[in-house]
């Protein structure tokens, strides 16, 4: 589990909690300050999830290209002769 998964889970839980509170309370958020806080937290969590996803994708180490793995599989099955 990496940062993207953690941020994504936190964002999803936040969205579910907000939905529940918004559905059960008619005047949610009650004040302008509360509305700003909810919006700010939502924006921060969204940016964190997107940013960590981009960072994870950019720095992820690959175990080998798909072409290399396919070539190795063909070589092992005898369909491709070694060079």
Buried (B, 14 or more C-beta within 10 A) or exposed (E): EEBBEEBBEEBEEBEEEBEEEEEEEEEBBEEEEEEEEBEEEBEEBBEBBBEBBEEBEEEEEEEEEEEEEEBEEEEEEEEEEEE
